[in-house]
């Protein structure tokens, strides 16, 4: 169950301050064998996101993240916007210290558990090498490791996540501060 990878050029544009309206992160659309809807709720989301993020960070020796309610509120507002519009793309954000890091996921409504969502990002580690961004992928596909790089970025301290559901899809947004994926720097 591996999501399609978005173009490396779109990711670089995003890192350099632009957000292309026609390029977005991978969209997972595979049907699931289990037809029962995945369990939902803010407490489950927080638990799964913190466990997935901090396990990945511990594996590379960087300090754990702490949950940030302000980042979660920002993530919730953007998840609701994507669910309402059906537009799956990174948010436009200001440059500078106010910029938040962002990971996005979308998949069939109710089909994916929260731990599966974060695991898809963490599984990108298979192609990760700790070289300066955007050279952090052993395949040369920067977009194929960008979610994972944000998760393990050494300078990131806080995270907040939210999920909103549209007619047929769930939208997960995680926001990070300070933002990672800084061009020319390594993750840790």
NUBAMI-850036 format. One record per atom (N, C-alpha, C): z, y, x; residue in three letters. Coordinates in pm, whole numbers, plus 50000, padded with zeros to 5 digits. Each point is the difference from the previous one (the first is absolute). Layout:
<balums>
ZYXALA/...
</balums>
This chain:
<balums>
500004988350084UNK/500005011749916UNK/500005012450090UNK/498915003150061UNK/499905011250090UNK/499165011049935UNK/500575012349989UNK/499235010749938UNK/498835004250088UNK/498965005349937UNK/498875005450075UNK/500495012150079UNK/499435002350113UNK/500415011150087UNK/499115012049975UNK/500615011849998UNK/499195012049982UNK/499465004550134UNK/499015008549997UNK/499295004150120UNK/500925007550095UNK/499884996950128UNK/500815006650102UNK/499735015050002UNK/498795004049975UNK/499675014450003UNK/500765007549893UNK/500154994249881UNK/500755006549893UNK/501455001750042UNK/500564990050065UNK/501385000850046UNK/500155010850106UNK/499065000850092UNK/500075010350102UNK/499905013849939UNK/499145001749899UNK/499895012949932UNK/501355003749939UNK/500674990149943UNK/501285002449939UNK/501025004250105UNK/499994992950113UNK/500945003250107UNK/499755013850058UNK/498765004249999UNK/499665012950057UNK/500085011249898UNK/500534997049882UNK/500285010549905UNK/499135000049877UNK/498994991849993UNK/499164999749881UNK/500254987549922UNK/499745000449872UNK/500124988249915UNK/498714998849922UNK/499224990050031UNK/498734998149935UNK/500204994749859UNK/499405006549902UNK/500164996049860UNK/499314986749972UNK/498974996550077UNK/499284987749971UNK/500484988350084UNK/500925002150091UNK/500534989150081UNK/501464998249965UNK/500424987849986UNK/501394997449968UNK/500464987250065UNK/501284997349986UNK/500544987850057UNK/499494987749925UNK/500234988350055UNK/499514987849936UNK/500644997949864UNK/499244994549907UNK/500484997049865UNK/500014984949985UNK/501154994349967UNK/500154985649985UNK/499694996449856UNK/499034991049978UNK/499624996549864UNK/499974985049976UNK/500534992150090UNK/499964985649985UNK/500884995649882UNK/499504990649919UNK/500844994649893UNK/501094991250060UNK/501104998849930UNK/501124991950048UNK/500084987249919UNK/500524989650061UNK/500174987249933UNK/501115001149895UNK/501095006750035UNK/501125001849909UNK/499665011449905UNK/499934997249871UNK/499625010349904UNK/501185008049947UNK/501224996150033UNK/501175007649957UNK/500055013250076UNK/500285011049932UNK/500095013050069UNK/501104999850105UNK/499765006950110UNK/501015001050106UNK/501185008249949UNK/501194996750049UNK/501215007449962UNK/499885014450047UNK/500525009249922UNK/499915014250030UNK/501365006749988UNK/500105011850055UNK/501225008149991UNK/500245007450129UNK/500635011649989UNK/500255008450118UNK/500874993150103UNK/501034992849955UNK/500894993250095UNK/499264989150076UNK/499164992349930UNK/499204989650066UNK/499015006150099UNK/499385011049960UNK/499045006850088UNK/500705004650128UNK/501095006949983UNK/500725005150117UNK/500424988750092UNK/500564989449943UNK/500454988550080UNK/498834993750076UNK/498894997649933UNK/498844993650065UNK/499395008950107UNK/499885012949972UNK/499405009150098UNK/500885001450123UNK/501305001549980UNK/500905001550114UNK/500034987250083UNK/500054988649933UNK/500034987350073UNK/498714998050080UNK/498855002249937UNK/498734998150068UNK/499795009650115UNK/500295012849976UNK/499845010150104UNK/500944997450117UNK/501294997949970UNK/500984998950108UNK/499924986950076UNK/499534989449937UNK/499764987450073UNK/498885002250102UNK/498925006849958UNK/498895002850092UNK/500455008950115UNK/500845009849970UNK/500505009050104UNK/500924992750096UNK/500864991349950UNK/500914992350085UNK/499204991050094UNK/498904994649950UNK/499164991150082UNK/499455006950124UNK/499855013349996UNK/499475007350116UNK/501065008750067UNK/501254999149953UNK/501105006850066UNK/500135014849970UNK/499535004549884UNK/500215014049962UNK/501065000649890UNK/500755011049993UNK/501095000949902UNK/499514998949855UNK/500874995349912UNK/499634998649859UNK/499785013649933UNK/499224999749895UNK/499795011949917UNK/501135000949898UNK/500235012049949UNK/500925001949888UNK/499195004749880UNK/500474996449882UNK/499345004049875UNK/500255014849975UNK/498975007149957UNK/500085014249973UNK/499545002649856UNK/500925004649916UNK/499675002349859UNK/498965010949981UNK/499975010050088UNK/499005010649989UNK/498604994550029UNK/499894991650104UNK/498724993650028UNK/499594990849886UNK/500984992849943UNK/499704991149887UNK/499495008049880UNK/500575011749975UNK/499545008449889UNK/498585005150025UNK/499725003850124UNK/498655004250038UNK/499014988549982UNK/500414988150042UNK/499164988249986UNK/499764996849852UNK/501055001449918UNK/499884997149857UNK/499025009449933UNK/500065012850034UNK/499095009649940UNK/498554996550034UNK/499764996250123UNK/498624996850040UNK/499564986449943UNK/500904990449991UNK/499654987149939UNK/499625002049854UNK/500765008549928UNK/499685002849859UNK/498635006849988UNK/499725009250091UNK/498705006849998UNK/498864990050017UNK/500134991050097UNK/498954990050020UNK/499884990849879UNK/501134996149941UNK/499974991149884UNK/499325006849881UNK/500235012949985UNK/499405007449888UNK/498515002450020UNK/499615002950123UNK/498605003550026UNK/499154988150041UNK/500654989550052UNK/499274988550053UNK/499375002950136UNK/500275011650057UNK/499475003850132UNK/500944994950108UNK/499524991050084UNK/500804993850105UNK/499585005850134UNK/500755009750048UNK/499705006850127UNK/501275006650051UNK/500045002150131UNK/501165006850057UNK/500115014349947UNK/501245004549985UNK/500275013649952UNK/499625010250106UNK/499555011449953UNK/499795011150092UNK/501375005850031UNK/500255002250130UNK/501305005050042UNK/499825010950104UNK/501025008650013UNK/499935010450102UNK/500134994050139UNK/499455006850098UNK/500214996150139UNK/501355005550045UNK/500544994450106UNK/501245005150055UNK/501214991749962UNK/501195005550022UNK/501244992349982UNK/500284995849856UNK/499425006549901UNK/500244996349860UNK/499164988049957UNK/499044996150083UNK/499124988849965UNK/500814987149993UNK/499714991949897UNK/500644987049984UNK/499004989250035UNK/500474989350065UNK/499174988450018UNK/499824993249865UNK/498944992249985UNK/499734994049869UNK/499314986550016UNK/500534989949932UNK/499344987149985UNK/499744997949852UNK/498824994949967UNK/499614997549862UNK/499594985549980UNK/500254995149879UNK/499554986749959UNK/499615000949854UNK/498954993049961UNK/499714997949859UNK/499544985849980UNK/500364994649886UNK/499614986549964UNK/500164998149851UNK/499564988949952UNK/500044996949858UNK/501415001949943UNK/500075007049888UNK/501295003349939UNK/500854987549977UNK/501235000550053UNK/500974989349981UNK/499774987550082UNK/498954999950080UNK/499654987850072UNK/500744998450132UNK/500365010850065UNK/500584999350134UNK/501475003749999UNK/500804991550064UNK/501415003250020UNK/500085010850106UNK/501095007449999UNK/500185010750099UNK/499984994650142UNK/500634988550023UNK/500034994450135UNK/498594996150045UNK/499134995949907UNK/498614996950036UNK/499255012650040UNK/500275010949929UNK/499325012750031UNK/500315004550142UNK/501285000550035UNK/500385004550134UNK/499554989950104UNK/500004987149966UNK/499574989850096UNK/498525001950038UNK/499175004149906UNK/498595002550034UNK/499875010750109UNK/500845010249993UNK/499995010250105UNK/500534994350131UNK/501124993049995UNK/500614994650121UNK/499104989650066UNK/499254992549922UNK/499104989950055UNK/498905005950088UNK/499795013049993UNK/499025006450088UNK/500424999150148UNK/501244996350026UNK/500494998950139UNK/499174990150081UNK/499334990649933UNK/499204989950072UNK/498905006650084UNK/499535011849961UNK/498965007050074UNK/500525012250076UNK/501315002349996UNK/500615011850063UNK/500204998150149UNK/499725010650076UNK/500395001050141UNK/500625013950016UNK/501075000950078UNK/500715012750011UNK/499325009250101UNK/498845004949958UNK/499255009850077UNK/499955013149921UNK/499665011150065UNK/499945012649927UNK/499044999349880UNK/500445005749888UNK/499185001149879UNK/498795008750034UNK/498794996049964UNK/499604989549909UNK/499614986950067UNK/500414997850123UNK/499654987750072UNK/500994988749983UNK/500754999949890UNK/501084990349982UNK/499574986849937UNK/498704997649990UNK/499534987549941UNK/499244991850102UNK/500324987350009UNK/499284991350094UNK/498574997649955UNK/499685002849871UNK/498644998249950UNK/499165012750008UNK/500655011350028UNK/499305012849998UNK/499995006449862UNK/500514993149898UNK/500065005249863UNK/501365006449978UNK/500105012950028UNK/501275007249988UNK/500584998649859UNK/499175000549898UNK/500474998849863UNK/500654986649971UNK/499704990150081UNK/500574986749980UNK/501444998650045UNK/500555010350066UNK/501404999450046UNK/500805012549963UNK/499395009749936UNK/500645013049976UNK/501264999049915UNK/500024991149899UNK/501214998549919UNK/501164994850086UNK/499714989750079UNK/501024994150086UNK/500505010250102UNK/499095007550060UNK/500405010050100UNK/500975010049939UNK/499735004649876UNK/500935009449935UNK/501364993549980UNK/500024987649961UNK/501284993049975UNK/500854999350126UNK/499394997250116UNK/500784998250123UNK/500015012450089UNK/499515011249953UNK/499965012350081UNK/501415003850043UNK/500245000750130UNK/501355001850054UNK/500695012749953UNK/499275010749978UNK/500615012849964UNK/500255001449850UNK/499464991149919UNK/500245000749856UNK/501434995449973UNK/500705007549916UNK/501414997249972UNK/500264996349853UNK/499185005649908UNK/500284998549857UNK/498764995249925UNK/500244993149889UNK/498924995149914UNK/500455001049854UNK/499045002149913UNK/500234999549856UNK/498744994949934UNK/500144990949905UNK/498844993549939UNK/500125000149848UNK/498864998749935UNK/499974999249853UNK/498744992849957UNK/500074993949882UNK/498854993349939UNK/499795005849861UNK/498745002249967UNK/499625003949864UNK/498864990949957UNK/499934997649869UNK/498974991049948UNK/499025007649912UNK/498734997550027UNK/498935004949915UNK/499644989149900UNK/498885001749934UNK/499584990449898UNK/499864986050058UNK/499404998950119UNK/499754986750056UNK/500534998150141UNK/500535010450061UNK/500434999150140UNK/501385005850022UNK/500684994850104UNK/501245005850052UNK/499655008250123UNK/500715011050019UNK/499805008750116UNK/501345001650070UNK/500074995550124UNK/501205001650083UNK/499745011050100UNK/500945009250011UNK/499955010750099UNK/501314999750077UNK/499924999650133UNK/501175002050085UNK/499755012550082UNK/501015008450006UNK/499945012450079UNK/501024998850113UNK/499645005950115UNK/500784998650123UNK/500245013550064UNK/501185001550064UNK/500305012350072UNK/500864996550122UNK/499655006150112UNK/498765006850031UNK/498814990449993UNK/498835005749974UNK/498784992049989UNK/499674993350133UNK/499394988449991UNK/499544992850119UNK/498505001250014UNK/499414990550073UNK/498554999650021UNK/499475012950061UNK/500705004950101UNK/499615012450066UNK/498964996650108UNK/498845006349990UNK/498924997450093UNK/500465003050143UNK/499744990450091UNK/500365001550140UNK/501384994550036UNK/500784995749901UNK/501334994550026UNK/500044985249964UNK/500964992950061UNK/500204985949967UNK/501094998749893UNK/500014988649931UNK/500964997849892UNK/501434999350053UNK/500204993350113UNK/501354998950058UNK/499914998150150UNK/
</balums>
